[in-house]
Amino acid sequence: MTLIKEAPATTHPTHSDALTFREGMSRLPSGITLITTGGAAGQHGFTATAVCSVSDAPPTLLVCVNRNTSAHDHILSHQCLAVNVLAEGQEHLCSAFSSRKYSMAERFALARWENGITGAPLLQGALVSFECRVSRVIDTPTHSIVIATVEHIQWDNAADSGLVWFQKGFALTKK
C-alpha cells in the first residue's frame, strides 16, 4: 500500500471578505462562455463562467448575469440568450467580451456568428452553443439569476479542446 502525504492546507480567517472569496473561487475551474442575445435592441454579449445545468427534463440552464453588464437589460428585454462555450483558440473573444474598451459591434466583428431561432447570436466554431428562452429571473443584490429553457443545441465536431478559467488564467481541457 502506498500512502500519499498531503501538504497542510493553507488556512484563512473564517470571515469571507470579497478578495478572499475571489481568490478561493479562482481555484474552481470553470468553462468560459460568451452569453449573447439579439433582438430589437441589437446584439449584446459578455463573458461568463457562472453557468450550470439545472435539468435535462426539460433541458434548462442557469446563468448569472451581473446587473452592471451592458447586456443585462437586453437579455431581459429580448427574453432569449445563447450560451456559447469557448474552444481552444478563442481566448481573444473571452478577453474582448469581458472588456469595456470594445463596443458591441467591435466584439461581434471578431468572429463569425449566425442568428439562432430565437435571434440570439450563435458563435461559429464554439465547442457547443445552447440557445435558450428566459423562463424565470431571480434577483439578487448584484446579479440576476436567469433560468433558461434550452430550445436548440449545436456543436462543432472539429473543436476538441475546451477553454477553462483557472487561477486567473486560461487552461485547456482535452477529450
VMD Tcl script that builds the backbone (N, CA, C; Angstrom):
set m [mol new atoms 525]
animate dup $m
set s [atomselect $m all]
$s set {name element resname resid chain x y z} {
  {N N MET 1 A 0.846 -1.166 0.000}
  {CA C MET 1 A 0.000 0.000 0.000}
  {C C MET 1 A 0.898 1.237 0.000}
  {N N THR 2 A 0.532 2.216 -0.840}
  {CA C THR 2 A 1.268 3.470 -0.906}
  {C C THR 2 A 0.459 4.556 -0.234}
  {N N LEU 3 A 1.087 5.247 0.661}
  {CA C LEU 3 A 0.440 6.369 1.325}
  {C C LEU 3 A 0.914 7.661 0.683}
  {N N ILE 4 A -0.002 8.549 0.456}
  {CA C ILE 4 A 0.340 9.852 -0.098}
  {C C ILE 4 A 0.226 10.866 1.013}
  {N N LYS 5 A 1.335 11.525 1.268}
  {CA C LYS 5 A 1.326 12.549 2.303}
  {C C LYS 5 A 0.907 13.873 1.670}
  {N N GLU 6 A -0.146 14.449 2.202}
  {CA C GLU 6 A -0.645 15.714 1.666}
  {C C GLU 6 A -0.027 16.878 2.406}
  {N N ALA 7 A 0.216 17.943 1.660}
  {CA C ALA 7 A 0.718 19.169 2.275}
  {C C ALA 7 A -0.389 19.777 3.124}
  {N N PRO 8 A -0.036 20.405 4.216}
  {CA C PRO 8 A -1.076 21.029 5.041}
  {C C PRO 8 A -1.784 22.134 4.247}
  {N N ALA 9 A -3.069 22.220 4.446}
  {CA C ALA 9 A -3.854 23.250 3.762}
  {C C ALA 9 A -3.522 24.614 4.346}
  {N N THR 10 A -3.478 25.615 3.490}
  {CA C THR 10 A -3.285 26.984 3.945}
  {C C THR 10 A -4.625 27.457 4.474}
  {N N THR 11 A -4.623 27.949 5.680}
  {CA C THR 11 A -5.885 28.399 6.261}
  {C C THR 11 A -5.999 29.909 6.163}
  {N N HIS 12 A -7.220 30.356 6.118}
  {CA C HIS 12 A -7.518 31.777 6.046}
  {C C HIS 12 A -8.522 32.096 7.136}
  {N N PRO 13 A -8.643 33.349 7.477}
  {CA C PRO 13 A -9.623 33.717 8.512}
  {C C PRO 13 A -11.010 33.183 8.156}
  {N N THR 14 A -11.812 32.926 9.160}
  {CA C THR 14 A -13.138 32.354 8.927}
  {C C THR 14 A -14.088 33.318 8.247}
  {N N HIS 15 A -13.861 34.625 8.367}
  {CA C HIS 15 A -14.730 35.555 7.660}
  {C C HIS 15 A -14.343 35.560 6.180}
  {N N SER 16 A -15.305 35.789 5.349}
  {CA C SER 16 A -15.047 35.793 3.913}
  {C C SER 16 A -15.223 37.196 3.358}
  {N N ASP 17 A -14.121 37.897 3.201}
  {CA C ASP 17 A -14.207 39.192 2.533}
  {C C ASP 17 A -14.177 38.935 1.031}
  {N N ALA 18 A -14.470 39.948 0.250}
  {CA C ALA 18 A -14.582 39.790 -1.201}
  {C C ALA 18 A -13.282 39.288 -1.830}
  {N N LEU 19 A -12.147 39.803 -1.407}
  {CA C LEU 19 A -10.877 39.382 -2.007}
  {C C LEU 19 A -10.552 37.935 -1.692}
  {N N THR 20 A -10.786 37.522 -0.445}
  {CA C THR 20 A -10.543 36.131 -0.070}
  {C C THR 20 A -11.479 35.208 -0.829}
  {N N PHE 21 A -12.733 35.623 -0.961}
  {CA C PHE 21 A -13.715 34.825 -1.718}
  {C C PHE 21 A -13.278 34.675 -3.168}
  {N N ARG 22 A -12.883 35.780 -3.813}
  {CA C ARG 22 A -12.450 35.709 -5.214}
  {C C ARG 22 A -11.237 34.808 -5.375}
  {N N GLU 23 A -10.300 34.897 -4.441}
  {CA C GLU 23 A -9.103 34.053 -4.512}
  {C C GLU 23 A -9.493 32.577 -4.373}
  {N N GLY 24 A -10.390 32.295 -3.457}
  {CA C GLY 24 A -10.858 30.918 -3.308}
  {C C GLY 24 A -11.569 30.422 -4.549}
  {N N MET 25 A -12.438 31.257 -5.129}
  {CA C MET 25 A -13.178 30.858 -6.329}
  {C C MET 25 A -12.269 30.699 -7.547}
  {N N SER 26 A -11.120 31.367 -7.547}
  {CA C SER 26 A -10.192 31.222 -8.680}
  {C C SER 26 A -9.649 29.804 -8.768}
  {N N ARG 27 A -9.805 29.047 -7.703}
  {CA C ARG 27 A -9.334 27.667 -7.676}
  {C C ARG 27 A -10.402 26.668 -8.141}
  {N N LEU 28 A -11.551 27.179 -8.541}
  {CA C LEU 28 A -12.621 26.342 -9.089}
  {C C LEU 28 A -12.582 26.482 -10.616}
  {N N PRO 29 A -12.072 25.473 -11.319}
  {CA C PRO 29 A -12.019 25.578 -12.784}
  {C C PRO 29 A -13.429 25.737 -13.353}
  {N N SER 30 A -13.575 26.670 -14.291}
  {CA C SER 30 A -14.881 26.951 -14.878}
  {C C SER 30 A -14.763 27.060 -16.383}
  {N N GLY 31 A -15.743 26.500 -17.076}
  {CA C GLY 31 A -15.812 26.675 -18.511}
  {C C GLY 31 A -16.056 28.143 -18.820}
  {N N ILE 32 A -15.491 28.620 -19.927}
  {CA C ILE 32 A -15.664 30.012 -20.320}
  {C C ILE 32 A -16.710 30.078 -21.422}
  {N N THR 33 A -17.686 30.956 -21.235}
  {CA C THR 33 A -18.769 31.093 -22.199}
  {C C THR 33 A -18.931 32.547 -22.624}
  {N N LEU 34 A -19.487 32.728 -23.796}
  {CA C LEU 34 A -19.975 34.028 -24.215}
  {C C LEU 34 A -21.482 33.937 -24.178}
  {N N ILE 35 A -22.092 34.786 -23.374}
  {CA C ILE 35 A -23.545 34.855 -23.297}
  {C C ILE 35 A -23.960 35.945 -24.273}
  {N N THR 36 A -24.798 35.592 -25.234}
  {CA C THR 36 A -25.207 36.555 -26.257}
  {C C THR 36 A -26.725 36.623 -26.341}
  {N N THR 37 A -27.200 37.765 -26.809}
  {CA C THR 37 A -28.626 37.945 -27.033}
  {C C THR 37 A -28.802 38.822 -28.261}
  {N N GLY 38 A -29.932 38.701 -28.892}
  {CA C GLY 38 A -30.218 39.514 -30.059}
  {C C GLY 38 A -31.706 39.783 -30.142}
  {N N GLY 39 A -32.046 40.940 -30.641}
  {CA C GLY 39 A -33.448 41.319 -30.768}
  {C C GLY 39 A -33.542 42.751 -31.243}
  {N N ALA 40 A -34.646 43.391 -30.903}
  {CA C ALA 40 A -34.911 44.755 -31.358}
  {C C ALA 40 A -33.800 45.726 -30.968}
  {N N ALA 41 A -33.144 45.502 -29.854}
  {CA C ALA 41 A -32.085 46.406 -29.384}
  {C C ALA 41 A -30.708 46.007 -29.896}
  {N N GLY 42 A -30.659 45.074 -30.854}
  {CA C GLY 42 A -29.385 44.667 -31.428}
  {C C GLY 42 A -28.744 43.502 -30.700}
  {N N GLN 43 A -27.476 43.238 -31.057}
  {CA C GLN 43 A -26.716 42.141 -30.462}
  {C C GLN 43 A -25.930 42.644 -29.261}
  {N N HIS 44 A -25.939 41.840 -28.205}
  {CA C HIS 44 A -25.206 42.169 -26.987}
  {C C HIS 44 A -24.617 40.886 -26.428}
  {N N GLY 45 A -23.500 41.005 -25.708}
  {CA C GLY 45 A -22.894 39.814 -25.133}
  {C C GLY 45 A -21.835 40.144 -24.104}
  {N N PHE 46 A -21.479 39.132 -23.326}
  {CA C PHE 46 A -20.451 39.269 -22.299}
  {C C PHE 46 A -19.867 37.902 -21.998}
  {N N THR 47 A -18.698 37.895 -21.363}
  {CA C THR 47 A -18.034 36.666 -20.950}
  {C C THR 47 A -18.572 36.228 -19.594}
  {N N ALA 48 A -18.812 34.927 -19.442}
  {CA C ALA 48 A -19.321 34.412 -18.158}
  {C C ALA 48 A -18.742 33.041 -17.850}
  {N N THR 49 A -18.522 32.804 -16.569}
  {CA C THR 49 A -18.165 31.470 -16.091}
  {C C THR 49 A -19.245 30.923 -15.164}
  {N N ALA 50 A -20.183 31.761 -14.755}
  {CA C ALA 50 A -21.243 31.344 -13.824}
  {C C ALA 50 A -22.438 30.804 -14.600}
  {N N VAL 51 A -22.258 29.592 -15.135}
  {CA C VAL 51 A -23.277 28.903 -15.926}
  {C C VAL 51 A -23.298 27.448 -15.456}
  {N N CYS 52 A -24.502 26.887 -15.305}
  {CA C CYS 52 A -24.560 25.467 -14.957}
  {C C CYS 52 A -25.872 24.849 -15.428}
  {N N SER 53 A -25.857 23.541 -15.503}
  {CA C SER 53 A -27.036 22.769 -15.866}
  {C C SER 53 A -27.988 22.718 -14.682}
  {N N VAL 54 A -29.274 22.841 -14.968}
  {CA C VAL 54 A -30.295 22.710 -13.927}
  {C C VAL 54 A -31.005 21.373 -14.067}
  {N N SER 55 A -31.410 21.035 -15.298}
  {CA C SER 55 A -32.198 19.822 -15.525}
  {C C SER 55 A -32.081 19.406 -16.983}
  {N N ASP 56 A -32.366 18.126 -17.246}
  {CA C ASP 56 A -32.449 17.675 -18.640}
  {C C ASP 56 A -33.894 17.405 -19.053}
  {N N ALA 57 A -34.833 17.635 -18.157}
  {CA C ALA 57 A -36.245 17.400 -18.465}
  {C C ALA 57 A -37.104 18.515 -17.884}
  {N N PRO 58 A -37.351 19.603 -18.572}
  {CA C PRO 58 A -36.780 19.940 -19.879}
  {C C PRO 58 A -35.353 20.459 -19.718}
  {N N PRO 59 A -34.563 20.418 -20.793}
  {CA C PRO 59 A -33.201 20.938 -20.704}
  {C C PRO 59 A -33.217 22.411 -20.266}
  {N N THR 60 A -32.518 22.686 -19.172}
  {CA C THR 60 A -32.556 24.008 -18.558}
  {C C THR 60 A -31.171 24.382 -18.049}
  {N N LEU 61 A -30.799 25.652 -18.239}
  {CA C LEU 61 A -29.534 26.178 -17.747}
  {C C LEU 61 A -29.779 27.324 -16.778}
  {N N LEU 62 A -28.799 27.561 -15.921}
  {CA C LEU 62 A -28.787 28.695 -15.007}
  {C C LEU 62 A -27.617 29.576 -15.426}
  {N N VAL 63 A -27.875 30.868 -15.610}
  {CA C VAL 63 A -26.840 31.826 -15.997}
  {C C VAL 63 A -26.921 33.016 -15.046}
  {N N CYS 64 A -25.802 33.343 -14.413}
  {CA C CYS 64 A -25.754 34.511 -13.537}
  {C C CYS 64 A -25.281 35.712 -14.348}
  {N N VAL 65 A -26.081 36.775 -14.342}
  {CA C VAL 65 A -25.800 37.966 -15.144}
  {C C VAL 65 A -25.633 39.160 -14.214}
  {N N ASN 66 A -24.451 39.748 -14.208}
  {CA C ASN 66 A -24.188 40.933 -13.398}
  {C C ASN 66 A -25.066 42.078 -13.889}
  {N N ARG 67 A -25.707 42.766 -12.959}
  {CA C ARG 67 A -26.587 43.879 -13.316}
  {C C ARG 67 A -25.830 45.021 -13.998}
  {N N ASN 68 A -24.515 45.106 -13.761}
  {CA C ASN 68 A -23.713 46.178 -14.341}
  {C C ASN 68 A -23.268 45.898 -15.779}
  {N N THR 69 A -23.434 44.670 -16.258}
  {CA C THR 69 A -23.046 44.395 -17.639}
  {C C THR 69 A -24.055 45.044 -18.577}
  {N N SER 70 A -23.549 45.585 -19.669}
  {CA C SER 70 A -24.441 46.287 -20.603}
  {C C SER 70 A -25.454 45.345 -21.253}
  {N N ALA 71 A -25.192 44.054 -21.252}
  {CA C ALA 71 A -26.118 43.090 -21.863}
  {C C ALA 71 A -27.289 42.726 -20.941}
  {N N HIS 72 A -27.183 43.020 -19.652}
  {CA C HIS 72 A -28.186 42.594 -18.675}
  {C C HIS 72 A -29.607 42.946 -19.090}
  {N N ASP 73 A -29.877 44.224 -19.287}
  {CA C ASP 73 A -31.241 44.659 -19.606}
  {C C ASP 73 A -31.715 44.139 -20.960}
  {N N HIS 74 A -30.782 43.957 -21.888}
  {CA C HIS 74 A -31.141 43.448 -23.218}
  {C C HIS 74 A -31.561 41.979 -23.158}
  {N N ILE 75 A -30.888 41.195 -22.328}
  {CA C ILE 75 A -31.289 39.789 -22.154}
  {C C ILE 75 A -32.707 39.723 -21.603}
  {N N LEU 76 A -32.991 40.546 -20.601}
  {CA C LEU 76 A -34.327 40.539 -20.008}
  {C C LEU 76 A -35.371 41.061 -20.997}
  {N N SER 77 A -34.999 42.041 -21.806}
  {CA C SER 77 A -35.919 42.590 -22.795}
  {C C SER 77 A -36.160 41.620 -23.950}
  {N N HIS 78 A -35.087 41.015 -24.462}
  {CA C HIS 78 A -35.205 40.086 -25.594}
  {C C HIS 78 A -35.800 38.733 -25.173}
  {N N GLN 79 A -35.647 38.388 -23.889}
  {CA C GLN 79 A -36.146 37.116 -23.352}
  {C C GLN 79 A -35.507 35.892 -24.010}
  {N N CYS 80 A -34.279 36.083 -24.532}
  {CA C CYS 80 A -33.546 34.957 -25.106}
  {C C CYS 80 A -32.059 35.169 -24.859}
  {N N LEU 81 A -31.327 34.083 -24.903}
  {CA C LEU 81 A -29.876 34.150 -24.796}
  {C C LEU 81 A -29.280 32.885 -25.386}
  {N N ALA 82 A -28.010 32.977 -25.733}
  {CA C ALA 82 A -27.254 31.799 -26.148}
  {C C ALA 82 A -26.051 31.687 -25.230}
  {N N VAL 83 A -25.746 30.456 -24.835}
  {CA C VAL 83 A -24.554 30.151 -24.061}
  {C C VAL 83 A -23.593 29.485 -25.042}
  {N N ASN 84 A -22.555 30.224 -25.446}
  {CA C ASN 84 A -21.562 29.756 -26.404}
  {C C ASN 84 A -20.312 29.354 -25.633}
  {N N VAL 85 A -20.007 28.056 -25.585}
  {CA C VAL 85 A -18.875 27.541 -24.815}
  {C C VAL 85 A -17.619 27.645 -25.678}
  {N N LEU 86 A -16.613 28.368 -25.169}
  {CA C LEU 86 A -15.425 28.644 -25.960}
  {C C LEU 86 A -14.504 27.441 -26.077}
  {N N ALA 87 A -13.874 27.346 -27.240}
  {CA C ALA 87 A -12.926 26.284 -27.555}
  {C C ALA 87 A -11.513 26.862 -27.587}
  {N N GLU 88 A -10.541 25.979 -27.675}
  {CA C GLU 88 A -9.149 26.392 -27.801}
  {C C GLU 88 A -9.003 27.359 -28.984}
  {N N GLY 89 A -8.234 28.405 -28.792}
  {CA C GLY 89 A -8.020 29.389 -29.840}
  {C C GLY 89 A -8.996 30.549 -29.798}
  {N N GLN 90 A -9.938 30.537 -28.869}
  {CA C GLN 90 A -10.928 31.613 -28.784}
  {C C GLN 90 A -10.703 32.514 -27.561}
  {N N GLU 91 A -9.494 32.469 -27.022}
  {CA C GLU 91 A -9.158 33.284 -25.859}
  {C C GLU 91 A -9.381 34.775 -26.138}
  {N N HIS 92 A -9.077 35.224 -27.354}
  {CA C HIS 92 A -9.238 36.637 -27.699}
  {C C HIS 92 A -10.699 37.078 -27.564}
  {N N LEU 93 A -11.635 36.167 -27.819}
  {CA C LEU 93 A -13.056 36.501 -27.672}
  {C C LEU 93 A -13.411 36.678 -26.202}
  {N N CYS 94 A -12.863 35.811 -25.360}
  {CA C CYS 94 A -13.091 35.938 -23.916}
  {C C CYS 94 A -12.637 37.309 -23.443}
  {N N SER 95 A -11.447 37.698 -23.844}
  {CA C SER 95 A -10.896 38.993 -23.418}
  {C C SER 95 A -11.717 40.160 -23.956}
  {N N ALA 96 A -12.100 40.102 -25.227}
  {CA C ALA 96 A -12.851 41.207 -25.831}
  {C C ALA 96 A -14.236 41.352 -25.214}
  {N N PHE 97 A -14.921 40.218 -24.985}
  {CA C PHE 97 A -16.280 40.282 -24.454}
  {C C PHE 97 A -16.312 40.597 -22.958}
  {N N SER 98 A -15.148 40.593 -22.306}
  {CA C SER 98 A -15.109 40.962 -20.886}
  {C C SER 98 A -14.545 42.361 -20.677}
  {N N SER 99 A -14.212 43.058 -21.761}
  {CA C SER 99 A -13.605 44.384 -21.659}
  {C C SER 99 A -14.573 45.471 -22.114}
  {N N ARG 100 A -14.637 46.533 -21.353}
  {CA C ARG 100 A -15.492 47.664 -21.722}
  {C C ARG 100 A -14.851 48.537 -22.798}
  {N N LYS 101 A -13.597 48.253 -23.149}
  {CA C LYS 101 A -12.945 49.098 -24.157}
  {C C LYS 101 A -13.403 48.758 -25.577}
  {N N TYR 102 A -14.122 47.645 -25.748}
  {CA C TYR 102 A -14.651 47.269 -27.056}
  {C C TYR 102 A -16.154 47.543 -27.106}
  {N N SER 103 A -16.606 48.135 -28.199}
  {CA C SER 103 A -18.051 48.303 -28.393}
  {C C SER 103 A -18.639 46.932 -28.724}
  {N N MET 104 A -19.958 46.830 -28.655}
  {CA C MET 104 A -20.594 45.560 -29.022}
  {C C MET 104 A -20.287 45.210 -30.479}
  {N N ALA 105 A -20.328 46.191 -31.359}
  {CA C ALA 105 A -20.037 45.937 -32.777}
  {C C ALA 105 A -18.614 45.403 -32.947}
  {N N GLU 106 A -17.653 45.973 -32.215}
  {CA C GLU 106 A -16.264 45.506 -32.302}
  {C C GLU 106 A -16.122 44.085 -31.758}
  {N N ARG 107 A -16.817 43.772 -30.694}
  {CA C ARG 107 A -16.763 42.418 -30.119}
  {C C ARG 107 A -17.267 41.393 -31.133}
  {N N PHE 108 A -18.435 41.657 -31.683}
  {CA C PHE 108 A -19.036 40.695 -32.598}
  {C C PHE 108 A -18.277 40.598 -33.918}
  {N N ALA 109 A -17.536 41.652 -34.297}
  {CA C ALA 109 A -16.768 41.626 -35.549}
  {C C ALA 109 A -15.550 40.701 -35.461}
  {N N LEU 110 A -15.197 40.244 -34.265}
  {CA C LEU 110 A -14.015 39.399 -34.083}
  {C C LEU 110 A -14.254 37.927 -34.414}
  {N N ALA 111 A -15.490 37.553 -34.737}
  {CA C ALA 111 A -15.797 36.142 -35.010}
  {C C ALA 111 A -16.940 36.057 -36.014}
  {N N ARG 112 A -17.215 34.835 -36.434}
  {CA C ARG 112 A -18.353 34.585 -37.316}
  {C C ARG 112 A -19.527 34.111 -36.467}
  {N N TRP 113 A -20.712 34.632 -36.760}
  {CA C TRP 113 A -21.916 34.366 -35.990}
  {C C TRP 113 A -23.045 33.981 -36.926}
  {N N GLU 114 A -24.003 33.264 -36.413}
  {CA C GLU 114 A -25.250 33.036 -37.131}
  {C C GLU 114 A -26.390 33.295 -36.160}
  {N N ASN 115 A -27.509 33.776 -36.686}
  {CA C ASN 115 A -28.664 34.012 -35.833}
  {C C ASN 115 A -29.383 32.700 -35.586}
  {N N GLY 116 A -29.651 32.431 -34.322}
  {CA C GLY 116 A -30.391 31.238 -33.962}
  {C C GLY 116 A -31.886 31.448 -34.129}
  {N N ILE 117 A -32.649 30.449 -33.758}
  {CA C ILE 117 A -34.103 30.506 -33.926}
  {C C ILE 117 A -34.750 31.559 -33.029}
  {N N THR 118 A -34.089 31.917 -31.922}
  {CA C THR 118 A -34.624 32.956 -31.033}
  {C C THR 118 A -34.115 34.340 -31.416}
  {N N GLY 119 A -33.123 34.399 -32.283}
  {CA C GLY 119 A -32.482 35.662 -32.629}
  {C C GLY 119 A -31.172 35.866 -31.894}
  {N N ALA 120 A -30.853 35.002 -30.946}
  {CA C ALA 120 A -29.589 35.107 -30.222}
  {C C ALA 120 A -28.440 34.699 -31.148}
  {N N PRO 121 A -27.333 35.434 -31.125}
  {CA C PRO 121 A -26.181 35.084 -31.954}
  {C C PRO 121 A -25.499 33.810 -31.456}
  {N N LEU 122 A -25.225 32.892 -32.404}
  {CA C LEU 122 A -24.532 31.641 -32.105}
  {C C LEU 122 A -23.133 31.721 -32.702}
  {N N LEU 123 A -22.122 31.455 -31.886}
  {CA C LEU 123 A -20.727 31.546 -32.301}
  {C C LEU 123 A -20.346 30.341 -33.154}
  {N N GLN 124 A -19.928 30.584 -34.379}
  {CA C GLN 124 A -19.437 29.504 -35.225}
  {C C GLN 124 A -18.071 29.070 -34.700}
  {N N GLY 125 A -17.862 27.766 -34.565}
  {CA C GLY 125 A -16.621 27.238 -34.023}
  {C C GLY 125 A -16.615 27.083 -32.517}
  {N N ALA 126 A -17.730 27.416 -31.870}
  {CA C ALA 126 A -17.819 27.202 -30.413}
  {C C ALA 126 A -17.791 25.702 -30.133}
  {N N LEU 127 A -17.334 25.344 -28.952}
  {CA C LEU 127 A -17.357 23.942 -28.551}
  {C C LEU 127 A -18.793 23.430 -28.600}
  {N N VAL 128 A -19.714 24.233 -28.055}
  {CA C VAL 128 A -21.151 23.961 -28.120}
  {C C VAL 128 A -21.879 25.281 -27.861}
  {N N SER 129 A -23.043 25.437 -28.479}
  {CA C SER 129 A -23.897 26.600 -28.228}
  {C C SER 129 A -25.273 26.112 -27.823}
  {N N PHE 130 A -25.779 26.669 -26.723}
  {CA C PHE 130 A -27.118 26.364 -26.227}
  {C C PHE 130 A -27.969 27.610 -26.449}
  {N N GLU 131 A -29.005 27.476 -27.256}
  {CA C GLU 131 A -29.892 28.612 -27.492}
  {C C GLU 131 A -31.106 28.455 -26.591}
  {N N CYS 132 A -31.416 29.509 -25.851}
  {CA C CYS 132 A -32.403 29.406 -24.775}
  {C C CYS 132 A -33.405 30.555 -24.776}
  {N N ARG 133 A -34.542 30.276 -24.155}
  {CA C ARG 133 A -35.532 31.312 -23.834}
  {C C ARG 133 A -35.541 31.476 -22.317}
  {N N VAL 134 A -35.620 32.713 -21.885}
  {CA C VAL 134 A -35.661 33.011 -20.450}
  {C C VAL 134 A -36.997 32.518 -19.899}
  {N N SER 135 A -36.955 31.705 -18.848}
  {CA C SER 135 A -38.198 31.217 -18.256}
  {C C SER 135 A -38.436 31.780 -16.856}
  {N N ARG 136 A -37.354 32.210 -16.185}
  {CA C ARG 136 A -37.506 32.764 -14.835}
  {C C ARG 136 A -36.283 33.602 -14.505}
  {N N VAL 137 A -36.474 34.657 -13.736}
  {CA C VAL 137 A -35.367 35.506 -13.300}
  {C C VAL 137 A -35.478 35.684 -11.796}
  {N N ILE 138 A -34.388 35.428 -11.101}
  {CA C ILE 138 A -34.315 35.608 -9.656}
  {C C ILE 138 A -33.335 36.747 -9.400}
  {N N ASP 139 A -33.787 37.786 -8.728}
  {CA C ASP 139 A -32.943 38.946 -8.476}
  {C C ASP 139 A -32.161 38.782 -7.182}
  {N N THR 140 A -30.884 39.145 -7.237}
  {CA C THR 140 A -30.043 39.250 -6.054}
  {C C THR 140 A -29.505 40.680 -6.057}
  {N N PRO 141 A -28.830 41.105 -5.009}
  {CA C PRO 141 A -28.367 42.493 -4.977}
  {C C PRO 141 A -27.459 42.897 -6.156}
  {N N THR 142 A -26.618 41.993 -6.647}
  {CA C THR 142 A -25.677 42.367 -7.714}
  {C C THR 142 A -25.918 41.662 -9.044}
  {N N HIS 143 A -26.650 40.554 -9.026}
  {CA C HIS 143 A -26.836 39.744 -10.228}
  {C C HIS 143 A -28.293 39.338 -10.408}
  {N N SER 144 A -28.626 39.010 -11.631}
  {CA C SER 144 A -29.891 38.329 -11.917}
  {C C SER 144 A -29.535 36.885 -12.236}
  {N N ILE 145 A -30.200 35.965 -11.579}
  {CA C ILE 145 A -30.020 34.547 -11.876}
  {C C ILE 145 A -31.084 34.204 -12.907}
  {N N VAL 146 A -30.633 33.895 -14.110}
  {CA C VAL 146 A -31.549 33.626 -15.211}
  {C C VAL 146 A -31.679 32.120 -15.389}
  {N N ILE 147 A -32.896 31.628 -15.276}
  {CA C ILE 147 A -33.209 30.231 -15.561}
  {C C ILE 147 A -33.722 30.219 -17.000}
  {N N ALA 148 A -33.067 29.447 -17.852}
  {CA C ALA 148 A -33.373 29.491 -19.274}
  {C C ALA 148 A -33.608 28.085 -19.830}
  {N N THR 149 A -34.682 27.938 -20.581}
  {CA C THR 149 A -35.027 26.657 -21.197}
  {C C THR 149 A -34.320 26.552 -22.547}
  {N N VAL 150 A -33.614 25.458 -22.739}
  {CA C VAL 150 A -32.845 25.233 -23.970}
  {C C VAL 150 A -33.793 24.837 -25.099}
  {N N GLU 151 A -33.696 25.559 -26.220}
  {CA C GLU 151 A -34.522 25.265 -27.389}
  {C C GLU 151 A -33.745 24.632 -28.525}
  {N N HIS 152 A -32.432 24.869 -28.549}
  {CA C HIS 152 A -31.620 24.363 -29.653}
  {C C HIS 152 A -30.189 24.202 -29.165}
  {N N ILE 153 A -29.525 23.137 -29.605}
  {CA C ILE 153 A -28.126 22.885 -29.250}
  {C C ILE 153 A -27.370 22.570 -30.535}
  {N N GLN 154 A -26.191 23.184 -30.690}
  {CA C GLN 154 A -25.330 22.815 -31.817}
  {C C GLN 154 A -23.891 22.823 -31.353}
  {N N TRP 155 A -23.056 21.976 -31.988}
  {CA C TRP 155 A -21.645 21.952 -31.638}
  {C C TRP 155 A -20.811 21.746 -32.878}
  {N N ASP 156 A -19.524 22.024 -32.719}
  {CA C ASP 156 A -18.558 21.901 -33.798}
  {C C ASP 156 A -17.734 20.644 -33.531}
  {N N ASN 157 A -17.871 19.646 -34.395}
  {CA C ASN 157 A -17.127 18.400 -34.207}
  {C C ASN 157 A -15.622 18.583 -34.337}
  {N N ALA 158 A -15.184 19.658 -34.989}
  {CA C ALA 158 A -13.751 19.897 -35.157}
  {C C ALA 158 A -13.116 20.433 -33.875}
  {N N ALA 159 A -13.900 21.060 -33.021}
  {CA C ALA 159 A -13.375 21.634 -31.771}
  {C C ALA 159 A -13.314 20.539 -30.714}
  {N N ASP 160 A -12.093 20.219 -30.249}
  {CA C ASP 160 A -11.994 19.140 -29.263}
  {C C ASP 160 A -11.351 19.556 -27.950}
  {N N SER 161 A -10.917 20.804 -27.840}
  {CA C SER 161 A -10.334 21.292 -26.588}
  {C C SER 161 A -11.166 22.452 -26.065}
  {N N GLY 162 A -11.654 22.298 -24.843}
  {CA C GLY 162 A -12.438 23.352 -24.222}
  {C C GLY 162 A -11.550 24.350 -23.506}
  {N N LEU 163 A -12.029 25.571 -23.410}
  {CA C LEU 163 A -11.294 26.636 -22.734}
  {C C LEU 163 A -11.836 26.779 -21.312}
  {N N VAL 164 A -10.934 26.791 -20.344}
  {CA C VAL 164 A -11.297 26.836 -18.931}
  {C C VAL 164 A -10.573 28.004 -18.267}
  {N N TRP 165 A -11.226 28.620 -17.281}
  {CA C TRP 165 A -10.619 29.673 -16.468}
  {C C TRP 165 A -10.221 29.043 -15.144}
  {N N PHE 166 A -8.924 29.125 -14.805}
  {CA C PHE 166 A -8.430 28.511 -13.577}
  {C C PHE 166 A -7.293 29.354 -13.022}
  {N N GLN 167 A -7.387 29.728 -11.775}
  {CA C GLN 167 A -6.400 30.547 -11.064}
  {C C GLN 167 A -6.012 31.776 -11.878}
  {N N LYS 168 A -7.049 32.483 -12.367}
  {CA C LYS 168 A -6.921 33.771 -13.055}
  {C C LYS 168 A -6.189 33.671 -14.383}
  {N N GLY 169 A -6.310 32.507 -15.037}
  {CA C GLY 169 A -5.690 32.328 -16.344}
  {C C GLY 169 A -6.398 31.247 -17.148}
  {N N PHE 170 A -6.044 31.150 -18.425}
  {CA C PHE 170 A -6.639 30.165 -19.319}
  {C C PHE 170 A -5.993 28.804 -19.137}
  {N N ALA 171 A -6.808 27.767 -19.258}
  {CA C ALA 171 A -6.340 26.398 -19.278}
  {C C ALA 171 A -7.197 25.660 -20.313}
  {N N LEU 172 A -6.709 24.509 -20.754}
  {CA C LEU 172 A -7.434 23.740 -21.774}
  {C C LEU 172 A -7.851 22.389 -21.231}
  {N N THR 173 A -8.964 21.894 -21.746}
  {CA C THR 173 A -9.400 20.533 -21.461}
  {C C THR 173 A -9.267 19.747 -22.742}
  {N N LYS 174 A -9.009 18.486 -22.645}
  {CA C LYS 174 A -8.938 17.590 -23.802}
  {C C LYS 174 A -9.910 16.454 -23.595}
  {N N LYS 175 A -10.456 15.947 -24.697}
  {CA C LYS 175 A -11.355 14.801 -24.544}
  {C C LYS 175 A -10.563 13.532 -24.540}
}
mol reanalyze $m
mol bondsrecalc $m
mol representation Tube
mol addrep $m
